[in-house]
Amino acid sequence: METVVKLDGLIKKYDNKAVVDGLSLEIREGEIFGLLGPNGAGKSTTMNMVCSLLKPTAGTIEVFGYNNRKDINKIKPLIGYIPQDLAIYDNLKAWENVELFTSLYGIKGQALKKAIDESLDFVKLNDKRNAFAKTFSGGMKRRLNIACALGHHPKLLIFDEPTVGIDPQSRNFILESIKAANKKGATVIYTSHYMEEVEAICTRIAIMDNGKIIAIGTKEELKDMVRKDKNEEISLEEVFLTLTGKKLRDYTEG
């Protein structure tokens, strides 16, 4: 199975403080890989480095075998990035937002029109294609943000806290959309501090705290690290508390 993302000794410092501290991991083709940790753990910083939006202080990053310092132009078309902060234009219509971001990858003409239609269909917004983004609810804006990242058919989708501040119905829709994109062939990285989301959709999970990976595995593998009896019922939150000494909810918003 192909390695999609490989991080080796990744470090990012601000004012001599390591926000990401010696991170090494591999993400494989076809995974929905969860990066779970409290706010400030270094999740977003790591993803920004994978997307070449931030330059590492030290260490290496490979995406589909390309070095992200030397081969940025080869990597960018392979990634669809859905950031925590919305990256859409309120004064553009839904289809215009998707057109703008998709056209940045050189897609034109009928191929561009088809990409817009498919992306809006995927997030169930085609009936709102001519509405301005500023009229959308928070959940609809999140869905439009996803559509903008899908138009160029990326092989790797990175979702960075995509459900912050939205209603439960919109949250469930986004989680189902992620699973659907994965079934279509996209590898997914999903960062969150919401335990139940990671547990619901991710095939493998890394627990991150203070810039480091402290545990990695499937849900059951992580639970096996801390339970004393194989028949013992244990939650992922209990795993996090045992490994970090922290309650995740004490470090989340809301």
N, C-alpha and C positions, 0 to 999 in steps of 0.2 A: 504494500500500500504506500502510495507516494506521500512524502513529507511535504506539507503545504507551507508551514511556517516553522522555522528553526531559530531559536534564540540561544545564544551562547555567551554566558558571562555578561549579560546586558546590565549596564549601569547608567543611571541618569542622576546627576547632582545639580542642586541649586544652592549656591553659597556654601559649598563644601558639604552639604547634607545630601545623602543618597536617598532619593525618592524611589528609585528602582535600584536594587542592590544585589548585583550578581545573579540575575535571572537567567536560567537555562531551562528550556523545554522544547518539545516538538509537538506540533499539531498535525494530525494525519488527514488525508483526503476523506471526505464524507462525514466527518465528525460534526456534531454540534458541541463545541468545546466551551465549557463554562469557566469563567474566571470570577470567582466569588471572593468578596472581601469587603470590609467596611470602607466608608468614605476616607480618602487619604491613603489607601493601601498601595496605590501606584498603578491601579488598573488602567485608568484613562491615559496616563503618561506612557505606559507600555504600548497601548494601542496606537497612540499618536506617533510613536517611534516606528511601529510596524508600517504605518501608512506614510512614512517619510515626512511627517509634519513636524517632527522634532528630531534633532540629531543626538544620538547617544553620546554620553561622556566616554564610554568604553564598551567593548563587546561587539558582537556581530549579529546581524539579522539577515536571514535568507527567506525569501518568499518564492515558492515554486522553483527553488534552486538558484534564484537570482539574488545577488548581493544588493541590499537596499541603499547602499551608498554609491555603487558603481552603475547599477542598472535601474535607476528610478523610473525612467521612461518605459521600461519593459514591465515593471511591476504595477504601476498605477492603473493601467486598463484592466488588470486582473482583480482589482479590489473594489468593492462597493462599501462605503463607509457611512454608517448612520450614527452621527455624533449625539452626545447627550444634549447639547444645545442645538435647537432647531436650525437647520441650514436650508431655509426656503425664503422666498421673497413674498411678503404679504401683499404687495401691490401688483403681483402677477397672478394670472389665472392658474388653475391647477395644471392644465396641459402645458402652459407656458413655462412653468417651473420645471416640469419633466423635460421639456424640449431644451431648455437652457443647459441643464446639467448633462443630458445625454449627448448634446451636440459638442460638448467639450472634448469628447473622445473621437471626433471626426465622423460621426454618424450623420448622414444627410438623406434628403429626399424621401422616397417611399420607405426606406429602412428606418428612418427617423420617425416617420408617422406610425409605422407598425410598432416600434419600440414604445412610443408614448401610449398607444392604445393598450398594448399588453401590460405595461406597468400600471396604468390606472385600473385596468381590469383586475389585476392581481390583488390590489389593495381595496377593491370595491369602491372606487371613486369615479368611475367613468360617467356616472350620472351627474357628477359635480364638476366635470372637466372645465366648464366655462365660468365657474364661480371663482371669485378672488380668494386667495388663501387667507386673507385677513378676516373673512367671514366664517372660517372653519372653527370648530371646537378644538380643544387641545388634542383630543384623540385623533381627529381627522387630520390635523397638522402633522402628527407623528406618522400617520399612514402615508401622507403625501411625501414626507421626508424619505420614507422607505422606497416609494415609487421612483423618486429622483435618483436613488442609488442603484436601481435595478436596470435602467434603460440600456446600459452598455453590456448587459449580460455578464457580470463579473463571476469569476470562479470562487472567489472568497468574499463572504459578507461579514463585516464586523459591526456588531450592534453594541454600542457603548451606553449602557443605562437607558434603553429606549422607552421605558415605561414610567419614568419619573413624572409624577404629578398628573397622571391621567386616571380616568374612571375605570372600574373593574371590567366593564364590557369591552372597552377599547384595548385594555391590557390583554384580555383573552384573545382578541382578534389578532393582535400583534404576535403573540406566542404561537398561534395557529399558523400565521403567515410564515413565521420562521421555520416551522416544521415543514410547511409546504415547499418553501424554497430549497430546503435541504433535500427533500425527496426528488426535486428536479435536478439535483446534482451539485448544488452549491455547498461548499464547506463553510461552516458558520463558527465565528467566535462571538460569544455572548458574555458581556461583563455586567455584573449586577451586585447589589447588596441585598436583593430580595431572595431569601433562601428558597421559598416555594417555587419561584420561577425557574431557578437553576435546576432544582430537583425535578421539575415537570418536563423539561425539554432537553436537557443536556445528556449526551452519551458518555462524556468524561468531564471531570471537574478538577480544577486546581484551586486550592484555598490559598489566598494571598494576604499577607499582613506585613506592614512595615517594609514594603518594597521587596519582600522575599516570598517565594513559593514554599509553604510549609508542609503541604501534602497534595498529592495528585492521584487520581484514579477514578473508577466508576463510583456510583453512589454506594454500591455494596462493598466495594474495596475500601472506601473511606470509612464506612461504618465498621468494617472488620478490624480496622486499625485500633479502635478504641473499645469495642464491646468485649466483655469478658466471656460471654457465652454466645455461641453461634445462633442460638434460638432467641436471644435477647432482642426485644424491639427497641430500636434506637433511631432518633431523628437526625437529620443532617445538621440541624442547629446544635444538637448535643455534641456532635463530632467537632463542630467549630469551637464550641465552648471548651471542650476538653483539650484541643490542640493549641488554642490561643490563650485560654484563660479569660476570654472576653465573651460577652453576649453580643451577638451581631446587632440585635435591635437597638442596643445602646449607642450604636455608631451610625445609625441610618437617619434619614430625614423623615419627619412626620411621626 
